[in-house]
């Protein structure tokens, strides 16, 4: 896959946000710093720049979504813009129209930014090459989910006061997780130490080549970690037989109070959602003082505000602490 074309028209020097694989450290720092500044302003009741005033974000969501779709809509509204959401069931792709033709027809209506969530890996890259308007990848198959990874890094920074040197363990269905892939890219760029843990059938072949440490036993993996990020099993993305039953999975790879006691006292527990309680994460752990899951959700709005603001030419905001 080729590196997306850069454009000097905004502070990120990017036309679109397609993934974290090609983001530079400085770009990640700008995105998180601006998101933190937005959060600070919002919580203090201070004004938010109406960067999207008079502009429209067109959201093309061909997969189910609660957090991502809602947070993009809220982000657009808080920046003074309008949003239009089109789902697969309401689009002409149901009549045989190609995704590219659908996107070209949308572009002809002159929206200002396109936000795409699609089950086919690489679809945002295809559209970005064909369209002139900025595009944000809201998840493409099991390839990437860049805004989720960036809000996760924002949450890690808030909890740890730094990303560099932080030890992060990602547990579960790594093979089918676009969240895991985007997080690994972004965390490594920012200097974190990343490990993964899961059944061999749910780990990508040669995953260690991504610069991560591999564990197959959760009890060993969680020790000395600063952050433990749990993932759900994405049953919709693989055939039967790749994983044990939910009961067996929970027994060996579920994070419960017994496993939590093996972690460092100040460990942060994360999950991109939706959480399957009692499978990858016990309810009393999900709701514990170590869980920052709801903060991830809150940060999702602010991070997506940052993305839309910066891609639309808004000025970056500095944060009181350097994002390291």
N, C-alpha and C positions, 0 to 999 in steps of 0.2 A: 504494500500500500504506500502511495506516495505521500510526502509531507504536504499538508494543506498550504495553499498559497497565502502568504502574509500580505497585509495591507497596512500602510503607515497612517491610515485615516483616523485611528483612535489610539488611546494610550496603550492598548494591548498589542497594537500592530497586527491585528487579526481581523479578517473579514468575518469569520465564523468560529464558533467553539464546537469542534467535532469530537475531541477526545483529549485525554491528558497525556497520551504517549508522547506528543510532540511539544507540549507546553514547556517553556523555560522556567527556571526558578523565579526569575523576576516577574513573569506573568502571573504565576501562582501567588506571589507575594502581593501584587497589586490587587488581584481579585479578592483575596482574603482580607487584606487591609481595608479595602473599600466596604466590604460586607460588614466588618466589625464596626466601622464608622457609622454605617447605616443603622446597625442595631443599637448603637449608643444613642444616636439621635432619636430613633423611634421610641426607645424606652424612656427618654427624657422629655418626650413630647415636643421635640424640636422639628423644624420644617425639613421636609425631604425634597430635594430638587426635582421638579416635574419634567424630568428628562424625556419622558414619552408623551408629553402633552400634545394632543393632536395627532398622535401616532397609533398604529394598530399592530398588535402582535397576533399572528395567525398560528393557531396551535393545531397541528395535525397529529392526532393520537390514535394509532392503530393497535394499541395494546391497552389493557385495563390499567388504570392508575388512580390513586387517591392523593398521596402526598405530592408527587411531582407535578401533576396537572393543577391541583389546587394552589400549590405554592407559586407556580408560574403565573396563574391568574391573579393572585394576590399581589405578587411582585409588580406585575404590569399596572394594576390599579393604583398601588402606592406611589408609582412613578408618574401617575397622571395619565396613563394610556388606556386604550381599549383592547379587549381581547375577543377573538372569535375562535371557538373550539369546533373542530370537525373530527368525528370518529369514523372508523371504518364502516360501521353500519349506516352512517349517514352520508357516505361519499359515493361517487360514481365508480369507485373501484369494485363495488358490488355488482356493477353492470359490465365489468370487463375493462374499464379504463386503467391504464398503467399508472403506477405511482408517479413516474416522471411527468406524464400528461396532466395528472391531477395537480402536481406542484406548479407546472407551467401555467395552468389556468388560474391558480391562486395568485401567482406572481403578476399575472395580467390585471388583477384587481387592485394592484399597487398597495399591498400591505408593507409595513416597514421592517418586519422581522418574521422569520418562520421558525417555529419550534416543532421538532419532529420526534415522535416516538414510534418505532416500527420494529416488527419482529425479525426483519432481515438484516443481518450484520452487513455493514458497509453502505446501507441506504443513505445515510446523511452525506457521505463522501460523494456518492453519485449525484445527488441533488445539488450539492455545493458547487460541483464542476459545471452544472448546467444553468444555475440561477445566478442572478446578480445581487439579490438581497441577502443580508446576513442570515445565517442559520445556526440554531442551537440544537445539538444532539441531546434529546431527553431520554436516550436509551435505544440502542439498536441491537436486537437479538441478544446474544451473549458476548457481544464485542466490547462496547464501552458505555458508560453512564457518567460523563465527566462532572456534571453539576453535583451529583451525589457524592462523588469522591472529594470534590472541593469543599462541600459543606462538612464532610467528615473530617477533613484536615482542619477546618476552622474550629470544629468542636474539640479536636485533639489539642489544638493550640490554646484554646480557652482553659482546658483542664490541666494541661501540662506546662503552659507558658513557653513552650517551644515544640518544634516538630523534629528538628535535627537531633539525632541520637536517641529518639524515643523508640522503644521496642513495641512493635505492634504485631499482634497475632490475629490472623484471619482464619476463622474456623467454619468448615462446612462444605457446601457444594461449590468449590472453587472453579471446577471445569465449566460450569454453565453460568457463572456469575459475571456479568458485565461490571457490577459494583466492585468485585474483588480485583478485576483486571485494571480498572481505572484507578483504584486506590493504590495498587502496587506501583503503577507508573508514577503517580503523583507523590506518594510517600518516599519512594526511592529518589526522585528528583530533589526532594527537600531534605534528604539525608537521614531519613528514619531507617531503623533496622526492622525488616519485615520478615515474618514467618507465616507459614500456612499449615493447617492441620485438617485432615479429613480422611475418609476411607480412600484407598488407592483408586477405586472406580470413580471417585468424584474429584480427583486431582488431574489437571491437564498433564499430558505427556511432557516429560522434561521441564516441569515447572521451575525447577531450580535454576534454569538458564535465565529466568527473569530476575535473578539476584536475590531470591528468597531462600530461607531455611525451611526444610520440609520435616514435618512431624506426622506420625500416624497414630500417636497415643495422646489424648487430650491431657491426661494427668501430667505428663512430662512437658507438654507444650506450654501450658499456662504459667509455669514457674518463671519468675523474673520478668514477666511481661508487664509493660506499663499500660497497655490497651489491649483488650480482647474484643474483637469484632465478630459477632456471630451472624451467620447467614442461614436463610431457609433453604430447604431442598427444593429445587425448581423442577417439580415433577412434570410440568408442562413442556420441558425442553429435552427430555430424553425418553428412551424406550424402557419398557418394563425390565427389571432384572439388574439394573445398574447399582441399586442400593438396597440395603436390608430394609426390613419393615420399619415403620416409624418408631415402634417400641424398641427394637434393637438399636436403631440409630440414636435414640435418646439415651439409651443405656451407656453407649460408648462415646458419644460426641455431644451430648446435651450438657449445657452449663447449668448445674444445680448448686445448692448450698455446699454440698460435699466438695465439689470441684472449686467453688469460689474460695473455700478455705485454703486451697493450695496456692492461690494467687497472692500477689503482694497486697497489703492492706489498702493501698491507695489506687488500685487498679481501676481503670475506666471500662465499663461494659457498654458496648455499642451494638446497634443492629439497624440496618437500613430500612427494615420493615418490608412487607408486613410480617409481624412476629407470629410464629406458630407456637403458642404457649404450650409447654409440656413436651415439646419435641426438641427444638434446638435450644430453648431457653425456658427455664422454670419460671413460673409466675412470681415467686418471691424474690428471684434474682432480677427479673425484668423491672420490678417495682422497688428495688432496693436503692439505698443511698449511693451505691457505686454506679448505677445506671444513668447514662446521659442520653437515653434514647429520645425523650421528649425534647431535649435541647437540640438534638440533631434536626428534629422536625421544625422547630422554631428557626434554627439557623438556615434551613432550606429556603425560606422566604427571603432572608437577607442576602444569602449568597446569590440567589437568582436575580434579585434586584441589582446586585453588583454586576452580574453578567450582562443583563439587558442595558443597564446604564452605560457601561463601558463600551459595549459593542455599538451602541447608538451615539458614541462620540462624547459621552460625559467625561468630566475630569475625574481622575482617581483621587481618593481621599486617603490621607495618611492616618495611621493608627499610632497611639501613644507608645506602644511597644513594637519593636521591629519584629517582623514575622520571620523567625529563624527555625 
